[in-house]
Amino acid sequence: MTSPNAEATTAETFDPAPPTDSDSAATSQAVITAEIQEIEARYRDSGVVELQPRLDYPPYRSTLLRHPTKDLRHADPEMIELWAPCFGHRDVHANEADLTIQHGGEPIGERIIVTGRVLDGDGRPVRGQLVEIWQANAGGRYLHKRDQHPSPVDPNFTGVGRCLTTDDGSYRFTTIKPGPYPWKNHRNAWRPAHIHFSLFGTEFTQRMITQMYFPGDPLFPLDPILQTVIDTDARDRLVARYDHDVSQHEWNTGYRWDIVLTGTRRTPLDEEEAA
């Protein structure tokens, strides 16, 4: 995730050993929650403002080994573009934005529409933006060989889609509301339901990644990944709002979530994969 401003960086000291599996992750949720609350208290007392996630966030155990500790290597962007993939308007079909029609049958779960606009810091629409999403199914299971937790795979749901933003910066996906799932950060750790978003600019070196959450999830205060966004207002910008006008009679519920790319209202982004 993105680095905080230099003046907002504080040193946190916790056990650096990340768990390797759910059995060895003996740390309780109570301990993780206490660590989160301690960091939040220090942040409130510091008087600084952090609008982006911390790369080094001890309650999120694996960040202790995964976040960069040395200067990034500089690369020639023109050389990178020679090897990067490319796409045009004909390469993105409208049906790719409907994750419920990609197979022979209907997927299981709550059908939803997620829509919104991609905007710059001045509120202007960003048109022609490639937006990709990926997510777990209704049971909280990804269609990936490394995801082996005991929840069924849905044969009619792959969990990936993409579209291009329209002239007013809008995107729109039809999908299934994902379920929460366990992960190995600590004992009895559960991730809130979320959808991953990837946005490309005019080049494939211009990639931004973030996550969208659903309102009212009781797992929010317990999740170290979401809590890496220390500032409450910035964290709230990752949560979609229910929009009854997007819901359709006897068909789907609807959520609206705008993505702001720059400025003080910028959506917190996972730049760990955007470098």
C-alpha positions as a Markdown table, in Angstrom:
| # | Residue | x | y | z |
|---|---|---|---|---|
| 1 | Met | 0.0 | 0.0 | 0.0 |
| 2 | Thr | 1.0 | 3.6 | -0.4 |
| 3 | Ser | 3.7 | 5.2 | 1.8 |
| 4 | Pro | 2.5 | 7.8 | 4.3 |
| 5 | Asn | 4.0 | 11.3 | 4.2 |
| 6 | Ala | 7.5 | 11.3 | 5.7 |
| 7 | Glu | 6.5 | 13.5 | 8.5 |
| 8 | Ala | 3.7 | 11.1 | 9.4 |
| 9 | Thr | 5.9 | 8.1 | 9.8 |
| 10 | Thr | 6.3 | 6.7 | 13.3 |
| 11 | Ala | 8.3 | 3.8 | 14.6 |
| 12 | Glu | 6.2 | 0.9 | 16.0 |
| 13 | Thr | 7.8 | -2.0 | 17.8 |
| 14 | Phe | 6.1 | -5.3 | 17.9 |
| 15 | Asp | 7.0 | -8.9 | 17.4 |
| 16 | Pro | 8.4 | -9.1 | 13.9 |
| 17 | Ala | 7.8 | -12.8 | 13.3 |
| 18 | Pro | 4.9 | -13.4 | 10.9 |
| 19 | Pro | 2.8 | -16.5 | 11.2 |
| 20 | Thr | 3.2 | -19.2 | 8.6 |
| 21 | Asp | -0.1 | -21.0 | 9.0 |
| 22 | Ser | -3.3 | -20.8 | 11.0 |
| 23 | Asp | -2.0 | -23.2 | 13.6 |
| 24 | Ser | 1.2 | -21.3 | 14.3 |
| 25 | Ala | -0.7 | -17.9 | 14.3 |
| 26 | Ala | -1.4 | -18.2 | 18.0 |
| 27 | Thr | -1.8 | -14.4 | 18.5 |
| 28 | Ser | -5.4 | -13.8 | 19.5 |
| 29 | Gln | -7.8 | -11.3 | 17.9 |
| 30 | Ala | -7.8 | -9.4 | 21.3 |
| 31 | Val | -4.0 | -8.9 | 21.0 |
| 32 | Ile | -4.3 | -7.7 | 17.4 |
| 33 | Thr | -7.1 | -5.4 | 18.3 |
| 34 | Ala | -5.1 | -3.9 | 21.2 |
| 35 | Glu | -2.2 | -3.2 | 18.8 |
| 36 | Ile | -4.5 | -1.5 | 16.3 |
| 37 | Gln | -6.0 | 0.6 | 19.1 |
| 38 | Glu | -2.6 | 1.6 | 20.4 |
| 39 | Ile | -1.5 | 2.7 | 17.0 |
| 40 | Glu | -4.7 | 4.7 | 16.5 |
| 41 | Ala | -4.2 | 6.4 | 19.8 |
| 42 | Arg | -0.6 | 7.4 | 18.9 |
| 43 | Tyr | -1.9 | 8.7 | 15.6 |
| 44 | Arg | -4.6 | 10.9 | 17.2 |
| 45 | Asp | -2.0 | 12.3 | 19.6 |
| 46 | Ser | 0.6 | 13.0 | 16.9 |
| 47 | Gly | -1.4 | 15.8 | 15.2 |
| 48 | Val | -0.3 | 14.7 | 11.7 |
| 49 | Val | -2.5 | 13.5 | 8.9 |
| 50 | Glu | -2.0 | 10.2 | 7.0 |
| 51 | Leu | -4.3 | 9.7 | 4.0 |
| 52 | Gln | -2.7 | 6.6 | 2.6 |
| 53 | Pro | -2.1 | 3.1 | 4.1 |
| 54 | Arg | 1.1 | 2.4 | 6.1 |
| 55 | Leu | 3.5 | 0.0 | 4.5 |
| 56 | Asp | 4.9 | -1.1 | 7.8 |
| 57 | Tyr | 1.9 | -1.9 | 10.1 |
| 58 | Pro | 2.8 | -4.5 | 12.7 |
| 59 | Pro | -0.8 | -5.9 | 13.4 |
| 60 | Tyr | -0.7 | -6.9 | 9.7 |
| 61 | Arg | 2.1 | -9.3 | 10.4 |
| 62 | Ser | 3.5 | -10.0 | 6.9 |
| 63 | Thr | 4.1 | -6.3 | 6.3 |
| 64 | Leu | 7.1 | -6.6 | 8.5 |
| 65 | Leu | 8.9 | -8.6 | 5.8 |
| 66 | Arg | 7.1 | -7.4 | 2.7 |
| 67 | His | 7.3 | -3.6 | 2.8 |
| 68 | Pro | 10.3 | -2.0 | 1.0 |
| 69 | Thr | 13.3 | -1.1 | 3.2 |
| 70 | Lys | 15.6 | 0.1 | 0.4 |
| 71 | Asp | 15.3 | 2.6 | -2.4 |
| 72 | Leu | 13.4 | 1.4 | -5.4 |
| 73 | Arg | 15.4 | 0.5 | -8.6 |
| 74 | His | 14.8 | 3.0 | -11.4 |
| 75 | Ala | 13.8 | 1.6 | -14.7 |
| 76 | Asp | 13.5 | 3.2 | -18.2 |
| 77 | Pro | 9.7 | 3.6 | -18.7 |
| 78 | Glu | 10.0 | 3.5 | -22.5 |
| 79 | Met | 11.8 | 0.2 | -22.3 |
| 80 | Ile | 9.1 | -1.2 | -20.0 |
| 81 | Glu | 6.4 | -0.1 | -22.4 |
| 82 | Leu | 8.0 | -2.1 | -25.2 |
| 83 | Trp | 7.3 | -5.3 | -23.2 |
| 84 | Ala | 4.0 | -4.3 | -21.7 |
| 85 | Pro | 0.6 | -5.6 | -23.0 |
| 86 | Cys | -1.7 | -3.2 | -24.8 |
| 87 | Phe | -5.4 | -3.0 | -25.4 |
| 88 | Gly | -7.9 | -1.0 | -27.4 |
| 89 | His | -11.7 | -0.4 | -27.1 |
| 90 | Arg | -12.4 | -3.5 | -29.2 |
| 91 | Asp | -10.5 | -5.7 | -26.7 |
| 92 | Val | -12.8 | -5.0 | -23.8 |
| 93 | His | -16.3 | -6.4 | -24.4 |
| 94 | Ala | -19.3 | -5.0 | -22.6 |
| 95 | Asn | -20.2 | -8.5 | -21.2 |
| 96 | Glu | -16.9 | -8.7 | -19.3 |
| 97 | Ala | -18.4 | -6.3 | -16.8 |
| 98 | Asp | -21.1 | -8.8 | -15.9 |
| 99 | Leu | -19.5 | -11.5 | -13.7 |
| 100 | Thr | -22.8 | -13.4 | -13.4 |
| 101 | Ile | -23.0 | -14.5 | -17.1 |
| 102 | Gln | -19.6 | -15.9 | -17.7 |
| 103 | His | -20.6 | -19.6 | -17.3 |
| 104 | Gly | -23.4 | -22.0 | -18.2 |
| 105 | Gly | -25.4 | -21.4 | -15.0 |
| 106 | Glu | -26.1 | -18.6 | -12.5 |
| 107 | Pro | -23.7 | -18.2 | -9.6 |
| 108 | Ile | -24.9 | -18.6 | -6.0 |
| 109 | Gly | -25.2 | -15.5 | -3.8 |
| 110 | Glu | -26.6 | -12.0 | -3.6 |
| 111 | Arg | -26.6 | -10.4 | -7.1 |
| 112 | Ile | -25.3 | -6.8 | -6.8 |
| 113 | Ile | -24.4 | -3.9 | -9.1 |
| 114 | Val | -21.3 | -1.8 | -8.1 |
| 115 | Thr | -21.0 | 1.4 | -10.0 |
| 116 | Gly | -19.4 | 4.8 | -9.6 |
| 117 | Arg | -17.1 | 7.3 | -11.2 |
| 118 | Val | -13.4 | 7.7 | -11.6 |
| 119 | Leu | -12.4 | 11.3 | -10.9 |
| 120 | Asp | -9.3 | 13.4 | -10.6 |
| 121 | Gly | -8.6 | 15.6 | -7.6 |
| 122 | Asp | -10.7 | 18.5 | -9.1 |
| 123 | Gly | -13.8 | 16.3 | -9.6 |
| 124 | Arg | -13.3 | 15.9 | -13.3 |
| 125 | Pro | -14.2 | 12.6 | -14.9 |
| 126 | Val | -11.4 | 10.3 | -16.1 |
| 127 | Arg | -12.7 | 8.7 | -19.3 |
| 128 | Gly | -11.4 | 5.6 | -21.1 |
| 129 | Gln | -9.8 | 4.2 | -17.9 |
| 130 | Leu | -9.4 | 0.4 | -17.8 |
| 131 | Val | -11.0 | -0.8 | -14.6 |
| 132 | Glu | -10.5 | -4.4 | -13.5 |
| 133 | Ile | -11.9 | -6.2 | -10.5 |
| 134 | Trp | -11.4 | -9.6 | -8.8 |
| 135 | Gln | -13.0 | -11.0 | -5.7 |
| 136 | Ala | -14.0 | -14.1 | -3.7 |
| 137 | Asn | -17.4 | -15.8 | -4.3 |
| 138 | Ala | -20.4 | -15.7 | -1.9 |
| 139 | Gly | -18.7 | -18.3 | 0.3 |
| 140 | Gly | -15.5 | -16.3 | 0.6 |
| 141 | Arg | -13.5 | -18.6 | -1.7 |
| 142 | Tyr | -11.2 | -17.4 | -4.5 |
| 143 | Leu | -10.9 | -19.5 | -7.6 |
| 144 | His | -7.2 | -20.0 | -7.0 |
| 145 | Lys | -5.3 | -23.2 | -6.2 |
| 146 | Arg | -3.7 | -21.5 | -3.1 |
| 147 | Asp | -7.1 | -20.9 | -1.6 |
| 148 | Gln | -7.9 | -24.1 | 0.1 |
| 149 | His | -10.1 | -23.1 | 3.1 |
| 150 | Pro | -13.2 | -25.3 | 3.5 |
| 151 | Ser | -15.8 | -23.3 | 1.5 |
| 152 | Pro | -17.1 | -24.6 | -1.9 |
| 153 | Val | -15.9 | -23.3 | -5.2 |
| 154 | Asp | -18.8 | -22.0 | -7.3 |
| 155 | Pro | -18.4 | -23.5 | -10.8 |
| 156 | Asn | -20.4 | -20.6 | -12.3 |
| 157 | Phe | -18.4 | -17.8 | -10.8 |
| 158 | Thr | -14.8 | -16.9 | -11.7 |
| 159 | Gly | -14.7 | -13.6 | -9.9 |
| 160 | Val | -13.0 | -11.4 | -12.4 |
| 161 | Gly | -14.2 | -8.6 | -14.7 |
| 162 | Arg | -13.2 | -5.4 | -16.5 |
| 163 | Cys | -14.6 | -2.4 | -18.3 |
| 164 | Leu | -13.7 | 1.0 | -19.6 |
| 165 | Thr | -14.9 | 4.2 | -18.0 |
| 166 | Thr | -17.4 | 6.2 | -20.0 |
| 167 | Asp | -17.2 | 9.9 | -21.0 |
| 168 | Asp | -18.4 | 10.9 | -17.5 |
| 169 | Gly | -15.9 | 8.6 | -15.8 |
| 170 | Ser | -18.5 | 6.0 | -14.9 |
| 171 | Tyr | -17.9 | 2.2 | -14.5 |
| 172 | Arg | -20.5 | -0.5 | -13.7 |
| 173 | Phe | -20.2 | -4.1 | -12.7 |
| 174 | Thr | -22.8 | -6.8 | -12.1 |
| 175 | Thr | -21.5 | -9.4 | -9.7 |
| 176 | Ile | -22.1 | -11.4 | -6.6 |
| 177 | Lys | -21.5 | -10.0 | -3.1 |
| 178 | Pro | -18.4 | -11.7 | -1.8 |
| 179 | Gly | -18.3 | -13.4 | 1.5 |
| 180 | Pro | -15.7 | -12.9 | 4.3 |
| 181 | Tyr | -12.9 | -15.4 | 4.5 |
| 182 | Pro | -10.3 | -16.6 | 7.0 |
| 183 | Trp | -6.7 | -15.7 | 6.6 |
| 184 | Lys | -3.5 | -16.6 | 8.4 |
| 185 | Asn | -2.5 | -13.3 | 10.1 |
| 186 | His | -3.6 | -14.5 | 13.5 |
| 187 | Arg | -5.9 | -17.0 | 15.2 |
| 188 | Asn | -9.5 | -16.7 | 14.1 |
| 189 | Ala | -8.7 | -13.9 | 11.6 |
| 190 | Trp | -11.4 | -13.0 | 9.1 |
| 191 | Arg | -11.2 | -10.5 | 6.3 |
| 192 | Pro | -14.3 | -8.2 | 5.7 |
| 193 | Ala | -16.1 | -8.7 | 2.4 |
| 194 | His | -14.3 | -6.7 | -0.3 |
| 195 | Ile | -13.7 | -6.3 | -4.0 |
| 196 | His | -10.2 | -5.6 | -5.5 |
| 197 | Phe | -10.0 | -2.8 | -8.0 |
| 198 | Ser | -7.2 | -2.2 | -10.5 |
| 199 | Leu | -7.1 | 1.0 | -12.7 |
| 200 | Phe | -4.7 | 1.7 | -15.6 |
| 201 | Gly | -3.8 | 5.1 | -16.9 |
| 202 | Thr | -2.6 | 5.8 | -20.4 |
| 203 | Glu | 0.3 | 3.4 | -20.0 |
| 204 | Phe | 0.7 | 0.0 | -18.3 |
| 205 | Thr | 3.2 | 1.5 | -15.9 |
| 206 | Gln | 0.4 | 3.7 | -14.6 |
| 207 | Arg | -1.4 | 1.2 | -12.4 |
| 208 | Met | -3.3 | 1.8 | -9.2 |
| 209 | Ile | -4.8 | -1.0 | -7.0 |
| 210 | Thr | -7.2 | -0.6 | -4.1 |
| 211 | Gln | -10.1 | -2.4 | -2.3 |
| 212 | Met | -13.7 | -1.6 | -1.9 |
| 213 | Tyr | -15.7 | -2.6 | 1.2 |
| 214 | Phe | -19.4 | -2.9 | 2.0 |
| 215 | Pro | -21.1 | -0.6 | 4.6 |
| 216 | Gly | -21.7 | -1.8 | 8.2 |
| 217 | Asp | -19.4 | -4.7 | 8.2 |
| 218 | Pro | -18.7 | -5.8 | 11.8 |
| 219 | Leu | -15.2 | -7.0 | 10.9 |
| 220 | Phe | -13.9 | -3.5 | 10.0 |
| 221 | Pro | -12.3 | -2.8 | 13.4 |
| 222 | Leu | -10.8 | -6.2 | 13.6 |
| 223 | Asp | -9.1 | -6.2 | 10.2 |
| 224 | Pro | -5.4 | -5.2 | 10.2 |
| 225 | Ile | -5.4 | -4.7 | 6.4 |
| 226 | Leu | -8.2 | -2.1 | 6.4 |
| 227 | Gln | -6.7 | -0.5 | 9.6 |
| 228 | Thr | -3.4 | 0.2 | 7.8 |
| 229 | Val | -5.3 | 3.3 | 6.7 |
| 230 | Ile | -5.0 | 5.1 | 10.1 |
| 231 | Asp | -7.1 | 8.2 | 9.3 |
| 232 | Thr | -10.8 | 7.5 | 9.8 |
| 233 | Asp | -12.0 | 9.8 | 7.0 |
| 234 | Ala | -9.6 | 8.2 | 4.5 |
| 235 | Arg | -10.6 | 4.7 | 5.7 |
| 236 | Asp | -14.2 | 5.6 | 5.1 |
| 237 | Arg | -13.5 | 6.4 | 1.5 |
| 238 | Leu | -12.8 | 2.7 | 0.9 |
| 239 | Val | -16.4 | 1.8 | 1.9 |
| 240 | Ala | -19.2 | 1.9 | -0.7 |
| 241 | Arg | -22.6 | 3.2 | 0.1 |
| 242 | Tyr | -25.9 | 1.4 | -0.6 |
| 243 | Asp | -27.9 | 3.1 | -3.3 |
| 244 | His | -31.5 | 2.1 | -3.7 |
| 245 | Asp | -31.7 | 3.8 | -7.1 |
| 246 | Val | -29.1 | 1.3 | -8.3 |
| 247 | Ser | -31.0 | -1.6 | -6.9 |
| 248 | Gln | -33.5 | -3.2 | -9.4 |
| 249 | His | -36.9 | -4.8 | -8.6 |
| 250 | Glu | -36.5 | -8.5 | -7.8 |
| 251 | Trp | -33.1 | -8.5 | -9.4 |
| 252 | Asn | -30.2 | -6.9 | -7.5 |
| 253 | Thr | -29.1 | -4.6 | -4.8 |
| 254 | Gly | -26.9 | -1.7 | -5.7 |
| 255 | Tyr | -23.8 | 0.0 | -4.3 |
| 256 | Arg | -22.1 | 3.2 | -5.4 |
| 257 | Trp | -18.3 | 3.9 | -4.9 |
| 258 | Asp | -16.4 | 6.7 | -6.5 |
| 259 | Ile | -12.6 | 6.5 | -7.0 |
| 260 | Val | -10.6 | 9.7 | -6.7 |
| 261 | Leu | -7.1 | 9.5 | -8.1 |
| 262 | Thr | -5.4 | 12.6 | -6.8 |
| 263 | Gly | -5.7 | 15.4 | -4.2 |
| 264 | Thr | -6.6 | 15.4 | -0.5 |
| 265 | Arg | -9.7 | 13.3 | -1.2 |
| 266 | Arg | -7.7 | 10.6 | -3.0 |
| 267 | Thr | -8.9 | 7.0 | -2.6 |
| 268 | Pro | -6.4 | 5.1 | -0.5 |
| 269 | Leu | -4.5 | 2.9 | -3.0 |
| 270 | Asp | -2.4 | -0.2 | -2.8 |
| 271 | Glu | 0.8 | 1.1 | -4.5 |
| 272 | Glu | 2.8 | -1.9 | -3.5 |
| 273 | Glu | 1.8 | -3.4 | -6.8 |
| 274 | Ala | 1.7 | -0.2 | -8.7 |
| 275 | Ala | 5.4 | 0.6 | -8.7 |
